Amino acid sequence: MQYIDTHTHLFHKQFDEDRAEMMERARVAGVERVLLPNIDVDTIDRMMKMVEDYPGRAFPMMGIHPTHVGEDRRAQLDTVRSWFEKSADRFVAVGEIGIDLYWEKDKLDWQVEAFEEQIDIALEFDKPIVIHARDSFDEIFESLERKQNGNLKGVLHCFTGNIEQANRCLDLGMHLGIGGVATFKNGGLDKVLPHVSKDVIILETDSPYLAPVPYRGKRNESSYVPIVAQRVAELMGMTVKEVAEQTTLNAEKLFRLP
């Protein structure tokens, strides 16, 4: 079976000692392709180095994470735009972008500004968006409603909302990114996944964060995607093979992967 990890920070320093071994474990587990969300201007070089090291397996995004939106946001946003102007074809999405009111409650205006400007970049270059939404569903939905012109596509990465929030995501043209939280006892996705279409689900790890049970609390990695797939299969009444095939197809279509 073949899987795609649609959200993994494998260029993180936590993987510096065993990145090659980790990528081999992922390959053995059926995770041939991984998508890399950028964090800020300081992570671009590390991310692009990994893309060079794993051609055909690692695919980059470009964007500024909401917790890294600060006083220098204008320069950071200009950098994001310049990368798309130079080589838009290299990037599968604008991400990781969004709003985080867990860590950065006092910077909402800055985050909304950066989020919506990056949505504009996505629309201009015909790219999907990869959204980080922490304690911020209402604010995210408000921005999406302002910007959705019928062409905006994307994913709510690490979706942890309820069924009403899931349906609103889908109404706004977004997919749901499902990761390790699906395996948590009180993760809440057991009340969501049985009620949504298989066509809108993609799999992710968010490595090195949010490892699935039985590895919860430890470093996450892309080889754990099949664990998430197993839980999704249980909740959606599908076989693991069906989940692998459907989520791979969904990711290939959304991100236009080779």
C-alpha positions in Angstrom: 0.0 0.0 0.0 1.1 3.5 -0.7 0.5 6.6 1.5 1.3 10.3 1.3 2.3 12.2 4.5 0.7 15.6 3.6 2.2 17.5 6.5 5.5 16.8 8.1 8.4 18.9 9.3 11.1 16.5 8.5 13.7 19.2 8.0 13.4 19.9 11.8 16.6 19.7 13.8 15.1 16.8 15.7 15.7 14.6 12.6 19.3 15.7 12.0 20.8 12.6 13.5 18.7 10.0 11.7 16.9 11.7 8.8 18.1 9.1 6.2 17.1 6.2 8.5 13.7 7.8 9.2 13.0 8.3 5.4 13.9 4.7 4.8 11.5 3.6 7.6 8.8 5.7 5.9 9.5 4.1 2.5 9.3 0.6 4.0 5.9 1.6 5.6 4.6 2.6 2.2 5.1 6.4 2.7 6.9 7.3 -0.5 6.0 10.9 -0.7 6.1 13.6 2.0 4.9 17.3 1.9 7.0 19.8 3.8 5.3 23.0 5.2 7.5 25.9 5.6 7.6 27.9 8.9 9.4 31.2 8.3 12.2 32.7 6.2 14.8 31.0 8.4 13.6 27.4 7.6 13.6 27.8 3.8 17.1 26.7 3.3 16.8 23.6 5.5 13.5 22.6 3.7 14.9 23.1 0.2 18.0 21.1 1.1 15.8 18.2 2.0 13.9 18.5 -1.2 17.2 18.4 -3.1 18.2 15.3 -1.1 15.0 13.4 -1.8 13.9 14.2 -5.4 10.5 12.8 -6.2 9.8 12.1 -2.5 9.9 15.4 -0.7 7.8 18.3 -1.9 7.9 21.8 -0.4 5.3 24.4 0.5 6.0 28.1 1.0 4.4 30.3 3.6 4.8 31.8 7.1 3.4 30.0 10.1 1.1 32.2 12.2 3.2 31.9 15.4 6.1 33.4 13.4 4.2 36.4 12.2 5.8 39.4 13.9 7.0 42.9 13.3 9.0 41.7 10.3 5.9 40.2 8.7 6.2 42.6 5.7 9.7 41.3 4.8 8.6 37.7 5.4 5.6 38.0 3.2 7.7 39.7 0.5 10.0 36.7 0.6 7.1 34.3 0.2 5.9 36.2 -2.8 9.3 36.3 -4.3 9.7 32.6 -4.2 6.4 32.1 -6.0 7.3 34.7 -8.6 10.7 33.0 -9.2 9.6 29.3 -9.2 6.0 28.7 -8.4 6.1 25.3 -10.0 8.4 24.0 -7.2 5.8 24.4 -4.5 2.7 22.3 -4.0 0.9 24.7 -1.7 1.0 28.0 0.3 1.6 26.8 3.8 1.7 26.5 6.6 -0.5 29.6 7.2 -3.4 30.5 9.4 -4.3 31.8 12.8 -3.1 30.6 16.3 -4.9 32.1 19.3 -3.4 29.6 21.7 0.1 31.0 21.7 -0.4 34.4 20.1 -3.7 35.9 21.3 -2.3 39.5 21.2 -1.3 39.3 17.5 -4.6 38.5 15.9 -4.6 41.5 13.6 -1.2 40.7 12.3 -2.1 37.1 11.8 -5.2 37.9 9.9 -3.3 40.3 7.7 -0.6 37.7 7.0 -3.2 34.8 6.5 -5.3 36.8 4.0 -2.3 38.1 2.1 -1.0 34.6 1.7 -4.4 33.4 0.5 -4.2 36.1 -2.1 -0.8 34.6 -3.2 -2.4 31.2 -3.4 -5.2 32.5 -5.6 -2.8 34.4 -7.8 -0.6 31.4 -8.4 -3.4 28.8 -8.3 -2.1 26.9 -5.3 -4.0 25.2 -2.4 -3.5 26.5 1.1 -2.5 24.5 4.2 -4.1 26.0 7.3 -3.0 26.0 10.9 -6.1 26.7 13.1 -5.6 26.6 16.8 -8.3 28.0 19.0 -9.3 30.0 15.9 -12.0 28.3 13.9 -14.3 31.3 13.8 -11.5 33.7 12.7 -10.3 31.2 10.1 -13.8 30.8 8.7 -14.3 34.6 8.6 -11.2 35.0 6.5 -12.1 32.1 4.2 -15.6 33.5 3.6 -14.0 36.9 2.7 -11.6 35.3 0.2 -13.4 32.3 -1.2 -14.2 33.2 -4.8 -14.9 29.7 -6.0 -11.3 28.9 -6.8 -9.7 28.7 -3.3 -8.8 25.1 -2.2 -6.9 23.7 0.7 -6.9 21.7 3.9 -7.5 22.4 7.6 -4.3 20.6 8.7 -4.5 18.6 12.0 -8.2 18.9 12.1 -9.6 18.7 15.7 -13.0 20.3 15.4 -16.5 19.0 15.8 -18.9 17.9 13.0 -20.4 21.4 12.6 -16.9 22.9 12.1 -16.0 20.1 9.7 -19.0 20.7 7.6 -18.2 24.4 7.5 -14.7 23.6 6.4 -16.1 21.5 3.6 -18.6 24.1 2.6 -15.7 26.6 2.2 -13.9 24.2 -0.1 -11.4 22.8 2.3 -10.2 19.2 3.0 -9.6 17.7 6.4 -6.1 16.8 7.4 -6.2 13.8 9.8 -3.2 12.8 11.9 -2.3 11.3 15.3 -5.2 13.0 17.1 -7.5 10.5 15.5 -6.0 7.8 17.7 -6.3 9.7 21.0 -9.0 8.5 23.4 -10.6 11.9 23.7 -9.5 13.3 20.3 -13.1 13.8 19.2 -12.7 12.6 15.7 -14.7 9.5 16.4 -17.7 11.9 16.3 -16.6 13.5 13.0 -15.1 10.9 10.6 -18.1 8.6 10.4 -20.1 11.5 9.0 -17.9 13.0 6.3 -17.1 12.0 2.7 -14.1 9.9 2.0 -13.3 12.3 -0.8 -12.2 15.1 1.6 -9.8 13.2 3.9 -6.0 13.4 3.6 -3.5 11.8 6.0 -0.6 13.6 7.8 1.7 13.2 10.8 2.8 16.8 11.7 6.1 15.2 12.6 7.9 15.6 15.0 4.7 16.5 16.9 1.5 14.7 17.8 2.6 11.1 17.5 -0.3 8.6 17.4 -1.0 6.0 20.0 1.0 3.9 21.0 3.8 6.5 20.4 2.0 9.5 21.9 4.4 11.8 23.7 7.4 10.6 21.7 8.9 12.0 18.5 6.5 11.5 15.6 7.7 10.4 12.1 6.2 9.7 8.7 6.4 5.9 9.0 3.5 6.2 11.5 1.0 7.2 8.8 -0.3 3.6 8.5 -1.3 3.8 12.2 -3.5 6.8 11.4 -4.9 5.1 8.4 -5.9 2.1 10.5 -7.9 4.3 12.9 -9.5 6.2 10.0 -10.5 2.9 8.5 -12.2 1.8 11.7 -14.1 5.1 12.1 -15.2 5.4 8.4 -16.1 1.7 7.9 -13.4 1.2 5.2 -10.5 -1.2 4.8 -7.0 0.1 5.4 -6.3 -0.5 1.7 -9.3 1.6 0.7 -8.1 4.4 3.0 -4.6 4.3 1.6 -5.9 4.4 -2.0 -8.5 7.1 -1.4 -6.4 9.4 0.7 -3.5 9.1 -1.8 -5.9 10.0 -4.6 -7.3 12.9 -2.6 -3.8 14.3 -1.9 -2.6 13.8 -5.5 -5.6 15.8 -6.8 -5.5 18.6 -4.2 -1.7 19.2 -4.5 -1.3 18.1 -8.1 1.4 15.7 -7.2 3.4 13.8 -9.8 
